[in-house]
Every structure is written in structure tokens, then in C-alpha cells.
Amino acid sequence: MRAARMHGRKDLRVEDLPPLGSPPPGWVRLRVEACGICGTDLEVYLHAQPSEEPPLAGSGGPLTMGHESAGVVVETGAGVDLAVGQRVAVEGHLFCGECFWCHRGDYALCARLRSTGQGADGGLAEEMLAPARICLPYSDDLLPEQAAVSEPTSVAVRAVRRARLEPGATVAVVGGGTIGLLVAQVARLRGAERVVVVEPVAERRALAERLAADVTATPHDATDVLAELTGGVGADMVFEAGGNPEAVRSAVEWTRKGGRTVLLGVSGGSLELPLTSFLLSEKELVASLSHTYDVDFPEAISLLESGKVDVRPLITDRIGLDQVVSHGFEALLAEPSAHLKVMVMPGGAAPGR
């Protein structure tokens, strides 16, 4: 079996490994058909070192990356309802099921949380093992690479749910990458009357208008655009999907008094808030982390199957496993604006776009 194994910073190698053993009770063995590369994977690629904590912990050695996976069941452990030959999307969270947060259903906050590709071997491989409970079947209406986008779609579903979006709201999305474009679509479906996407890259602004946005703006123009659109009030809710401190500051600024800012981009650093003005404006700051296998993920699959959320334009690259470094991680680092979702097809795909 071949797999993309992370050994340390910028040290990702496609290696030949022994075949996987049979899955334990409650688990399945999958033939991976598609696995996406996301911004979190890039952070691991650039910065991670083997340690006792995720993202590179778990096996005591190199880790197989990839947490946006879809595959075919080839073997089941005892007590599994899934059938051999069934196509599934993998939610990815390996939660304990026993801690305070798991008992509340907040599986993404599990005290011992690991994820496939981060803390446990993932889907950038020809085969993988996963708990059956996080493997959700999908219909033949979806291609495997579309099903693999269930994971980022569920991130958008959760963010809009946590925003408590009210019908008729004016919504701004900061960042027109994969997550931002998915949030824009889900917000529209959940009743947003006006959707504004703030994005510096012209091609992504055009795609946002094609998919869900009524209006787009550059970060430089967004203050004026939102003021004109809302009569100077500001957006009812702003979703920050830019993944940098400046995007966070702008998102809070563009939120109206009494509105909500939802943070879902991963960014370092800290946020300074003028506490008095923040208090007087009664704004809410909400963090939205990841997704849950039993609420967000099934809804994401349903939205993709129905075509209500369109991920086809987001898949800009389909590559083979051997190209995962050159046409995947390094390509994303060299030309980040030229790619949205790079999809690795371990069964074989010609390099390119």
C-alpha cells in the first residue's frame, strides 16, 4: 500500500507500506478514492514536528496525512452495519465518547480528540482504517471528489448554525476560499437576504457572484460597500474565513451593533478589542470549530446530493498520489490564489488541472 507520510516540517514522502490489517470491531477498511488538501494540512506541512501531541502523534512514527476523505468499504469489523462496496465520506473525528464534551454531543471539543490525518493515519493513501460511525454513505449522484468536500461543507454548515442566522439577514463573508464560498452558499440557503463576499482575488470574487454572492468587494473597498448596502448600519453577521488577524479585525469592525461575528478561519496571533466600544455595541463574537458526525456532516452530504450546494467549481485540481507534494502542497504554497480545492485521487489521476 502506498501512502503520503509526514516525517516533519516539509518532509512529506509517498512510501510503500505493508498492507493494512483487518479492521477492529466497529471499524472499516476503505479503498480511498479521493482526499482533499486544506489549509490546515498546509500548516502541518510547514510547521509540524513529531511529538506526543497531534498533529503528528499517534503511531510513534511518520503519519499518513489527509482528513477530507471519501472511499469504498472493502472490509468491515464486527458490529458494523456498512456493507462491502458501499461508498462513504469520512467525517474524520476520532473522539473518545466518554468525556464531558462528548456526552454533550460536542465531539469536536473532545478532551482526547484526534482526527484522521492529524494524530492518526488519514486518507492520503490507497487505503485507510476508520470508525464506521464517522463513515457516512452517499449516493451515486456524487463523484468521489465531490463527496470528499463533505468535510469542509460541514464546517460551513456548523458555522451558519452557530451564527443563529435569521431569515432576511445581511451576511458578509471575509475570504473567498473554499470555506468562505461554502459558507456563502449555506447562508443563502438558510435565509440570508443579501450575501457579500470580501475577497482580494478577482477570479474568486467572480466565482462568489456565480455561486451565492449578491455583491463582492475587495478588503480595501469593503467598508464603503457595506456602509452603502446597509445604510451605514453594518452586516447582521460576518463570517471570518480569511485565516489571518487582519481578517478577524475587519470582520468585527464590519459587524453591526448587536450583530454576530463568527470566527472559523485558523490564524495565529491574538486579537485586541477596544472593550468599552465592544461592550457598548453589544456585538457577539462566536467561534466555530470543525463539525460533528451526527448533525453537521449528514446535513452537508444532503446539501451536496441535492445540488443545493455546488462544489464542482471549487475543485480546481485533481492529482495522483505521486504528485501530492509537487502538484499539491508546493503548488498551493507557490500560487495560493491559483488553486481552491486540490483533490488527490490515490487510485490514479493525471497531474494538472
Steps between C-alpha positions, in 0.01 A plus 500: 500500500622849414446798728615861542684498833595812697841470665547863606499854367462494120599135503206318341590175323292260293609161632424132451356349818386153601131432433261615771373232732134415549297773674421458871137478621304809404750603232527462123780481247453732202647527155551874479362654181558869579658714771517879507784723617397793719659794677545305822699238309723778369563622855602148603722469193677827578533482876435162659755283672443150639387525862278344760214728398309535173543569215786252462441282803332163503715237337838573654634568152408670173133584454281452192338838435154582366169572675262575210445148375252292303537132424349158446455248782716195428485328841296544817571422862250333729181689580506725191186572297682629193528259207807411297489703181317793658635847423545725804630843595716509813421765762844455655463561874629229732329595826494307825122499553551512878611850602288797607485644149422172325207444737371841392537409132784751458726241341730758341590613854582149627766502771693229312412599146709386209413506133584290200810657353570690824591273787399182313564370151274660241387490141800599288552133431364219288321358805408617849331380819219699662223453758179405321302764692686782324464343153176626346364349178430726206305448181639418157388848390828631645846440366751390766686831480174684563421274796843577646394866520237393755752577774553870417129530418419378851731772636282755321180334622617518860612862471163612363320298768708659776434842350127453567433655161161664473308518170546835330845560645780682324804275516862578419761231445865602534709276278401340171687173535332160518354552848383855431327401176330210677386726786355743248295222339376356829410846634296567188316169545429581865322824413759774461344776290830655397840333486820701462833323441819695574795359306811658342527259202282604205442145374372391839269802521356400163449144622333626817250699292434190289434281805326711765615860543282798416797733536876454523769740617872518554620540858592860409147583378296289741438768763343733246310222321344371822418851621319579177320166494378524861448872538807524721373237747733210414440132433273300731764231514849467361676168446878522519654238269816686405723333755707802602483759782417788265198308367384447858529869586315597186225247561432644845506855363252422221250337738212728598410586859326200652627278218716190502851432375577132439865396498583185307830581332813362664741783578779556747558799718250674724212743464491836675149631563409848623293359782288806574382545141454124467282499811301803393434347157381167651664304224546125534819317414442131422760236424404206280731201503471221250181283497318203652442163337133473603368852425722709271643223283171333397358842413807578290464176303132570446573848365756359258276214385212740433724740309394786727868554577718483190860393562591419141657842427699478824695191391773666295753215493488120484837336551643157568662394825849529349435870428383584853811706578584658165148564367333514842673655800776684314261623231268642766792676667638638173170624355235504772258713299515261202349206687196437717449132582781270391363146492733202522376186324709214642372258236668710235448836332703694247675804646367841410170680526 
